[in-house]
């Protein structure tokens, strides 16, 4: 066979293209330390590697709360971010300046299957979608120990007054009524943030007025209530003595095993209990944070976190292919099976039939007309960075609810100005 210059060149190009098509690639991934996040990513990466044996994953975990925020922002600013990373949607997403720092995912085929309610909270000012849902939607409210409730003959409360009355009965029975875990400062925010459904019932325009600098926490009685709840709980002395040092996993253990009757938390904690305390999962229940009116009882909900790709990643194309697969029904149902702690926001994605009781407790809020409302951070781009430190102070008796609300109003001004919002 005679080889010409042209045939040699063609053969070389074919060999090169074949080599490129099958070149191994390692995607670096950054997620938080929550066991649900770890379990979700694990099932996704294993399934994807079966489809794409040439793709490997180098997974790193980061802290949560303000420390985790700083890690994400610093790495994006210095160009050291992983090829794929997990982070919040909503106001915290907007604080990343996504138009400059994150890859545009609008062209991914699977984006068509993402529910609009989620697409809105990962869309930048330029109208481009930049995130894919990672995990289920969450409720913000109160985990409770069903065994303690049964033993003491308690009913799930529909008002804050009923909730505090239950706490007093539990305290009188010699038990810890309410687990608090300020060793992880971010957990101290729940009574403020999870109260937003109740705020909306009393002040329907608060989110818009707050964003426009026409309403404040300190001057809106409905918004002040969350800070007041923290102050009331501290004065009632119903929490675990080590609340200042206890951490998130301690709170989940306490409510699951009956060391405490209540723990205010987002429902993503269900997955952690399922993994760490499976024998106690049946004893875990959940209810929305009660408000002032039993006839207006509903649930504040959080959109799931998202997976993002930094704009300057060296592996943008491969990272987007992985993200595109994460948005499929197939991948979603793998996540739902691994972490069945709430509804997923991919169309036609079904939860398994055998779901934990705490998830079953949450679903009626979603099924009821007007039974849910997004947390404020999904209706307004403003969330001050110091809230978790301020709520620790209130919950520890260091600062009054009134002073805390005023201080938080000052805290949010910095972010509003950084975002260039009008009227600030």
Secondary structure by P-SEA (a helix, b strand, c coil): ccccaaaaaaaaaaaaaaaaaabbbbbbbbbcccaaaaaaaaaaaaaaaaaccccccbbbbbbccaaaaaaaaaaaaacccccbbbbbccaaaaaacccccccccccccccccccaaaaaaacccccccccccccccccbbbbbcaaaaaaacccccccaaaaaaaaaaaaaaccccbbbbcccccccccccccaaaaaaaaccaaaaaaaacccccccccccaaaaaaaaaaaaacccccccccccaaaaaaaaaacccccccccccaaaaaaaccccccccbbbbcccccccccccccccccbbbbbbcccccaaaaaaaaaaaacaaaaaaaaaaccccccccccccccccccaaaaaacccccccccccccccccccccccaaaaaaaaaaaccccaaaaaaaaaaaaaaaaaaaccccc
